[in-house]
Amino acid sequence: MFHETIEQSKALDIYQKQHGAVKGPLHGLPISLKDSFKVRGHDATIGLLHFTNKPIEEESILVETLRSLGAVLHCKTNVPKQ
């Protein structure tokens, strides 16, 4: 997600420059998400091999909300089965 993170950050910089204000209370704050949350274009494996290589098309409400508040999503985390 790092390339997308950089693009999101650049877009927020442009927004702030154009509007003279931040996009929301989380403007530019880097956020990591648990893998169970759906992020468009990425897998949501919840730690199961069965769900790999199946990018999500529709985002979770939490992801949409974070983006609308100006958060920058930079990675998904997971606890692999041992």
C-alpha positions in Angstrom: 0.0 0.0 0.0 3.0 2.3 0.1 2.6 3.8 -3.4 -1.0 4.5 -2.6 0.0 6.1 0.7 2.4 8.5 -1.1 -0.4 9.4 -3.6 -2.9 10.0 -0.8 -0.4 12.2 1.1 0.3 14.2 -2.1 -3.4 14.7 -2.7 -3.9 15.9 0.9 -1.1 18.4 0.5 -2.7 19.7 -2.7 -6.1 19.9 -0.9 -4.6 21.9 2.0 -2.8 24.2 -0.4 -5.9 24.9 -2.5 -8.4 25.2 0.4 -6.2 26.7 3.1 -7.5 24.1 5.5 -7.1 20.5 6.4 -9.5 17.8 5.0 -10.6 16.6 8.4 -9.5 16.0 12.0 -7.3 13.1 10.9 -5.6 15.0 8.0 -2.4 13.2 7.1 -2.5 10.8 10.1 -1.0 7.4 9.0 -3.3 4.5 10.0 -2.6 0.8 9.8 -5.7 -1.5 9.6 -6.2 -5.0 10.6 -6.5 -7.3 7.6 -10.1 -8.0 8.2 -11.1 -4.5 7.0 -11.8 -4.3 3.3 -9.6 -1.8 1.4 -10.4 -1.5 -2.3 -7.8 -3.2 -4.5 -6.3 -5.3 -1.6 -7.0 -8.7 -0.2 -8.9 -9.1 3.1 -7.6 -12.5 4.1 -8.3 -12.5 7.8 -5.3 -14.8 8.0 -6.7 -17.4 5.7 -4.9 -18.6 2.6 -8.3 -19.2 0.9 -8.9 -15.4 0.6 -5.5 -14.5 -0.9 -5.2 -13.0 -4.4 -8.9 -11.9 -4.3 -8.7 -8.0 -4.2 -11.7 -6.3 -2.7 -13.9 -4.0 -4.8 -16.0 -2.4 -2.1 -14.5 -0.8 1.0 -15.6 -1.2 4.6 -17.5 1.6 6.1 -14.7 2.2 8.6 -12.2 2.6 5.7 -14.5 5.1 3.9 -14.9 7.0 7.2 -11.2 7.2 7.9 -10.5 8.4 4.3 -13.2 11.1 4.6 -11.7 12.4 7.8 -8.3 12.8 6.1 -6.5 9.7 7.4 -3.8 8.1 5.2 -4.0 4.3 5.1 -0.5 2.9 4.9 -0.6 -0.8 5.7 -2.7 -3.8 6.7 -1.6 -6.0 9.6 -2.3 -9.6 10.3 -1.3 -12.3 12.8 -0.4 -15.4 10.9 -1.5 -18.8 12.1 1.4 -20.6 13.7 
